[in-house]
């Protein structure tokens, strides 16, 4: 029981740190998502993130998901085509709250097992969706390698 509560406190601390960070390079239109720090803990990846509701109506987030997706780049067509998608099990996650009014921001963290191998054309994607539009999620690339912790919080 103690190990579980320690890990919950650790996730809460990561969410709290993420809330103090600026969002670098947010992805998406209606739901804007930015990836924060990526850390490795044993065979698990811990990814902090922030979500902003840029719609004019409130949204309610579903639990975050992680995908390992393969891609090909067609020769004539511009753009990327996803060829394979594998859902990775999320071991744990925390978000500051699920409901966002227009312009609101929430911060969160997701923990999942790092794939032991991947092809060079595969990437990790964080999937964030509104419960009223789960078929239109925002997909955000996750750096497969650990990022260094930030020395100072942005002001």
N, C-alpha and C positions, 0 to 999 in steps of 0.2 A: 504494500500500500504506500509506503514512504517513497519508493522509487517513482511510483506513478505521480504522486503529488509534487515531487521534485521536478519531474519532467514538465508538469503543467506549469509550475512557476517559471521554468526556463522558457517555455513558449510564450507566456505572458510577458516576460522581459524582452524577448525578441520583438513581439508586437509593439511594445512600448518604445523600443529603440527605433523601429521602422516609422512610427508615428512622428518622430522628430526629424526624419530625413526628407529632403526634397525628392520628388519623383523625377528620375532621369529617364529620358526617352520613353514616355508612355505610349502604349499601343492601343489601337481600337478607336472607334468613333463614339458609339452610344455609351459604352462602358470603357473607360480609359484605365489601363492597367500598367503599372510599372513594377519591375523586379528590383528588389533591394539586394541584400547580401545573400550569397550562396555559400553555405559552409558544409563541410563533410564531417560526419560523426560516425566513425566506423564505416559500415557499408551504406549508411543513410545520407541523403542530401536534405538539408534544411534550407528552405528558400523563403525569404521574407518578401512581401509584396504590398502594394497599395492599389486601391480601386477608387476611381472618381466617377460619379454619376453625371454624365454630361447631357442627359436627356431632360426633357421638361416635366417628366412625371416621376414619382417615386418608383424605386425598384427594390426587389428582394433577391439577394444572392443565394444561389444553391451552393452546396459545399464545393470547394475547388477540386479539380481533377488534374492529373498529369498524364501526358501522352508521350510515347516514343514514336516519332513519325519519320518515315523515309520519304525522300523526295527525289524527283528527277527534273531536270531542266530541259524542256523540249528545244530542239535546235532552231526552229523557225519562230515559234511563239515566244513572246516575252512573258516572263513570269515563271512561277514555280508550281509544280503539280505534286500533290501529296499522293504517294502510291501505297504506302502501308501505314496503318495506325494501330498501335497497341496501347491499351489503357494500362497504366501502372497503378498498383494498389497504393492508396494514400494511407499511411499508418496513423497519422495524426494531423490535425490542423486546428488553427484558432483564428478567428476574425473578431475585430473589436465590436462589430454589430452587423447584422444581415440586411437590415432595411436602410436604404439610402434615399434621402430626399434629393431633389435636383441640386447639383453642385456639391453635395456631401462627399466626404472621403472616409474610407475605412481602411484599416491596415490589418495585415494578417501574416500567417506563416503556415507553410505546408511541409510535412515530413514524409518522405517516401524512400523506398529502397532504390539505391543507385543500380542501374542495369550493369551487370558485370562486363558485358561487351556490347558494342554497337558498331554499325557500319559507318563509314565516313560520310555517307549521305543521310544519316539519321540524326535527328535532333530531339531534344526534350522541349515540350511545350506545356506551359501552365494554361489551363482552361478555366475561365471565369464566365459565368452566365447568370442572367436574370431568370428568375423562376417563371416569368411570363413569356420568355423567348429562349428556351434552352437550346433550340435549334440554331441560334445565332450567337454562339459564344465568342468572346475575345480570346484569341490564342496568342500567347506571348512566349518567345524563345527564352529558354533557361540556359545559361552558360553551363556546359557539362563539367567544367572544371571549377574548383572552389575559387571564390573571389576573396581578396584580402579584407579583413575587417577594417572599417573606417576608424581613423584615429580620433577624429573629432566629429561632433554632430554639426550639420549645416545649420546656419542661423537664418 
